[in-house]
Amino acid sequence: MKLVRLAGLFMMMLCVSSNAWCSGLTVSDVQGFIASMQELKPYFDQYAEESGDDGDSASTAQVVTDWAQGLKEQRDVEAILGKHGFDFNTWSTVSQQVTQAYMAVRLGKDGQDVMGQMRQSIAEIEGNKDIPAEYKTQMITQMQTSMAEMEKVLTASPQDQDTVKPFVSELDAIFEMQE
């Protein structure tokens, strides 16, 4: 559930940032992101705990939104970001780019191939004679909607993916990703 929280956090950063996608990632961007997240993660975890986040997606989405909006007002957060070469806007942009490149590496066709797994699930649903046609259509529509959203998440430039690859194990720790 923490992966959902963190992924939601970084997608929220895209909404907050007005400079997203301005340039490709550099090694120093990724290193700065990792270092800043190691310091910022306890703030988010504490906020989620204090807010009574029960882990469901609606609750987590609201917690992430509230936390992200409050970040700009926290001087200690600004100090952490500054220590790693960011202001809030550049950190938001880099965070979104790193997250998307990481997700593309880990969940894309060269990683866990989530899209392939989803296509396989659709084929299994279509071939299952025990599922009523109406329910089958509903399930397939939901899967296709999820696939469309996942395709957006997995769209990261090959250059950004290459920049992130050497740091996957460190990013795994931040995102608490497990095989």
C-alpha positions in Angstrom: 0.0 0.0 0.0 3.0 2.3 0.5 3.9 1.9 -3.1 0.4 3.1 -4.0 0.9 6.1 -1.7 4.2 7.0 -3.2 3.1 6.5 -6.8 0.1 8.7 -6.0 2.4 11.3 -4.4 4.5 11.6 -7.5 1.5 11.7 -9.9 0.2 14.5 -7.7 3.5 16.3 -8.1 2.9 16.3 -11.9 -0.3 18.2 -11.2 1.4 20.7 -8.9 4.4 21.3 -11.2 4.0 23.6 -14.1 7.4 22.7 -15.6 6.9 19.0 -16.2 8.8 17.4 -19.1 11.1 20.3 -19.6 14.3 18.2 -20.1 15.7 14.8 -19.8 17.0 13.3 -16.5 20.7 13.5 -15.5 22.5 11.2 -13.1 22.7 14.0 -10.6 18.9 14.5 -10.9 18.4 10.9 -10.0 20.9 11.0 -7.2 19.4 14.2 -5.8 15.9 12.6 -6.0 17.1 9.5 -4.1 18.8 11.6 -1.4 15.9 13.9 -0.9 13.4 11.1 -0.8 15.4 9.3 1.8 14.9 12.4 4.0 11.3 13.2 2.9 9.8 9.8 3.1 9.5 9.8 6.9 7.5 13.1 6.6 5.0 11.4 4.3 4.8 8.2 6.3 4.1 10.2 9.5 1.5 12.4 7.8 -0.3 9.3 6.4 -0.3 7.7 9.9 -1.5 10.8 11.6 -4.2 11.5 9.1 -5.7 8.1 9.7 -5.1 6.7 6.2 -6.7 3.3 6.2 -4.9 2.3 3.0 -7.8 2.2 0.6 -7.2 4.1 -2.7 -9.6 6.9 -2.0 -8.2 7.6 1.4 -4.7 7.4 0.2 -5.4 9.7 -2.7 -6.8 12.4 -0.3 -3.8 12.0 2.0 -1.3 12.4 -0.9 -3.2 15.5 -2.1 -3.3 17.1 1.3 0.4 16.3 2.0 1.6 17.5 -1.4 -0.3 20.8 -1.0 1.2 21.3 2.4 4.8 20.8 1.3 5.3 24.3 -0.1 4.5 25.7 3.3 7.1 23.7 5.2 10.5 25.4 5.6 12.2 22.2 6.6 11.1 20.5 3.4 12.5 23.5 1.4 15.8 23.1 3.2 15.9 19.4 2.4 15.2 20.1 -1.3 17.7 22.9 -1.4 20.4 20.7 0.2 20.0 18.4 -2.8 19.9 21.1 -5.5 16.2 21.5 -5.9 13.5 24.1 -5.4 9.9 22.9 -5.1 9.2 23.2 -8.8 12.3 21.5 -10.1 11.9 18.7 -7.5 8.3 18.2 -8.6 9.4 17.8 -12.2 12.4 15.6 -11.4 10.3 13.5 -9.1 7.7 12.9 -11.7 10.3 12.0 -14.4 12.2 9.7 -12.1 9.0 8.0 -11.0 7.7 7.5 -14.5 11.1 6.2 -15.8 11.4 3.9 -12.8 7.9 2.5 -13.3 8.6 2.0 -17.0 11.8 0.1 -16.2 10.2 -2.1 -13.4 6.8 -2.6 -14.8 7.4 -2.3 -18.6 8.1 -5.1 -21.1 11.7 -5.5 -19.9 10.6 -5.7 -16.2 7.4 -7.3 -14.9 5.6 -6.7 -18.2 2.4 -5.5 -16.5 0.8 -4.8 -19.9 1.5 -8.4 -21.0 0.0 -9.7 -17.8 -3.1 -7.5 -18.3 -3.5 -8.7 -21.9 -3.2 -12.3 -20.7 -5.8 -11.7 -18.1 -8.2 -10.3 -20.7 -7.6 -13.4 -22.9 -8.4 -15.6 -19.8 -11.5 -13.7 -19.1 -12.6 -13.9 -22.7 -12.0 -17.7 -22.7 -13.7 -18.4 -19.4 -17.1 -20.0 -20.1 -18.1 -19.8 -16.4 -18.3 -16.0 -16.4 -21.6 -14.6 -17.6 -21.3 -12.5 -20.8 -22.5 -9.3 -19.2 -20.0 -9.6 -16.3 -17.3 -10.6 -18.7 -17.8 -7.4 -20.8 -17.7 -5.3 -17.6 -14.5 -7.0 -16.5 -12.8 -6.5 -19.9 -13.8 -2.9 -20.0 -12.3 -2.3 -16.6 -9.1 -4.0 -17.6 -8.9 -2.0 -20.8 -9.4 1.2 -18.8 -6.6 0.1 -16.4 -4.4 -0.7 -19.4 -4.9 2.8 -20.9 -3.9 4.4 -17.6 -0.9 2.0 -17.2 0.3 2.9 -20.7 0.4 6.5 -19.7 2.4 5.6 -16.6 4.9 3.5 -18.6 5.5 6.2 -21.2 9.0 7.5 -20.3 11.7 8.4 -22.7 14.3 5.7 -23.4 17.0 8.2 -22.2 15.3 8.7 -18.9 14.9 5.0 -18.4 18.6 4.4 -19.2 19.5 7.1 -16.7 17.4 5.5 -14.0 18.5 1.9 -14.6 21.7 2.0 -12.5 19.7 3.2 -9.5 16.8 0.7 -9.6 17.9 -1.1 -6.4 18.0 2.3 -4.5 14.7 3.3 -6.0 13.2 -0.1 -5.1 14.0 0.7 -1.5 12.3 4.1 -1.8 9.2 2.7 -3.5 9.3 -0.5 -1.4 9.0 -2.5 -4.6 9.3 -6.2 -4.3 9.3 -8.8 -7.0 
